[in-house]
Amino acid sequence: MNFQNTLEFAKQLDKKDELKHFREMFYIPMMFGKECIYFTGNSLGLQPKRTQDYVVDELEDWASLGVEGHLHARNPWLPYHEVFPRQLSKIVGCKENEVVVMNSLTVNLHLLLVTFYRPSKERYKIICEAKAFPSDQYAFETQARYHACLPDRQGFDPDEAVIEVNPREGEHTVRTEDIIAVIKQHGDSVAVVLFGGVNYYTGQLFDLNAITEAAHSVGAYAGFDLAHAAGNVELRLHDWNVDFACWCSYKYLNSGPGGVGGIYIHEKHAANAELPRFAGWWGYTKATRFKMEKGFEAMPTAEGWQLSNAPILAMAAHKAALDVFDEAGMDELHKKRKWLSGYLHFVLNDINSSQNEKLIEIITPANENERGCQVSMLMLKNGKDIFTELTARGVIADWREPNVIRVAPVPLYNSFEDIYRFGCIVNELIS
Ligand SMILES: *Cc1c(COP(=O)(O)O)cnc(C)c1O
């Protein structure tokens, strides 16, 4: 299709959009008396209108039932988390016994590394992308130090143990062939390859399948932090043979600030009760959990990694959001996501080409298969001023030092008109 940078065209696309009524299911923040252009669903997804009801239901049941709610609430709390595997397995592409909702993201990343990062003197490296999200960097660094298995009990020097794959000189994103080359180059010294599914800064979607294959070819595990991928891009974790993954639920998954996280563990590992882990009572075999006996017996599924009983209020918000995903369907969401990001690329390129000099460089891959919703705009001139003005004109986007504006139109609640209007404002500001 030939896109046009006009209001009429954007409205036409909205009219044809089969998901357009989903916008009504969300609260769109207001600025200056009208709905803002909300392009930060990659940072904090908007609140579904039904969330309040879901949370209030649990507050009511707690008020009227007290502890009896564990068994007798309308949605009994004891098995509350068991509703999620059906929904999440469609979002991340896995079997239902491979996924569980628990804790928050960085906590889960550490817990998964406890299981999968078992460095020895010979095999101890973690390979990741350069500019991984800071929390992940701190996790890798401190995991390396934590493993004081060498005779001097010093742990590993993160500078030697954590290997970052960089973009080539003059490029912004990392080439798959370079990732594979680095993995092969470090060979059997690699313990774990751990990439973001989608890099938070550039919006680059990595080739999870190829990275997993390369990791396995040197005898390493492959894991992914899907914070920016879950609910955004197509994932087939099981088919790609990914060993483990984790994500948060408050970005594309719209489950509220600090919402509960999720993990995936391939069933060949999930069923392996011998794998080391930090255990808690919620990971204990269900039938005998309440005998409260000594000696941990792991459940033979991802549930075996749970530690604590479930945070029901956070899970109610998660349920509300995932029910919306269910109703929309992942295929429809992916279809619209591609149209939205394609249109945004078109509008920004159109603006760029009407200027005498290039003022915006899009550092997100142009190839639709290498990106999700997010488009990262490297501002070549007056970036910070333009960003401040965007906010003053009712656009909620996101600024990353030193000079990148990230925008992410998401298929559940953004429209093509949002993109057209955003383009008009950007055009005005840079002209
Ligand atoms: C958002 C994000 C986090 C945040 O971690 P929390 O533990 O949820 O605070 C971590 N890693 C990545 C890659 C992220 O995008």
The ligand as an SDF file (V2000), in Angstrom:
LIG
                    3D

 15 15  0  0  0  0  0  0  0  0999 V2000
   11.9200   -2.3560   32.0150 C   0  0  0  0  0  0  0  0  0  0  0  0
   13.0770   -3.2620   32.0920 C   0  0  0  0  0  0  0  0  0  0  0  0
   13.5760   -3.7170   33.3250 C   0  0  0  0  0  0  0  0  0  0  0  0
   12.9930   -3.2380   34.6290 C   0  0  0  0  0  0  0  0  0  0  0  0
   13.1810   -4.1680   35.6510 O   0  0  0  0  0  0  0  0  0  0  0  0
   12.2440   -4.2420   36.9260 P   0  0  0  0  0  0  0  0  0  0  0  0
   12.8560   -5.2990   37.7340 O   0  0  0  0  0  0  0  0  0  0  0  0
   10.8500   -4.5500   36.4570 O   0  0  0  0  0  0  0  0  0  0  0  0
   12.2780   -2.8920   37.5950 O   0  0  0  0  0  0  0  0  0  0  0  0
   14.6380   -4.6150   33.3000 C   0  0  0  0  0  0  0  0  0  0  0  0
   15.1800   -5.0410   32.1360 N   0  0  0  0  0  0  0  0  0  0  0  0
   14.7150   -4.6170   30.9440 C   0  0  0  0  0  0  0  0  0  0  0  0
   15.3420   -5.1180   29.6740 C   0  0  0  0  0  0  0  0  0  0  0  0
   13.6690   -3.7080   30.8820 C   0  0  0  0  0  0  0  0  0  0  0  0
   13.2380   -3.2680   29.6950 O   0  0  0  0  0  0  0  0  0  0  0  0
  1  2  1  0
  2  3  1  0
  2 14  2  0
  3  4  1  0
  3 10  2  0
  4  5  1  0
  5  6  1  0
  6  7  2  0
  6  8  1  0
  6  9  1  0
 10 11  1  0
 11 12  2  0
 12 13  1  0
 12 14  1  0
 14 15  1  0
M  END
$$$$
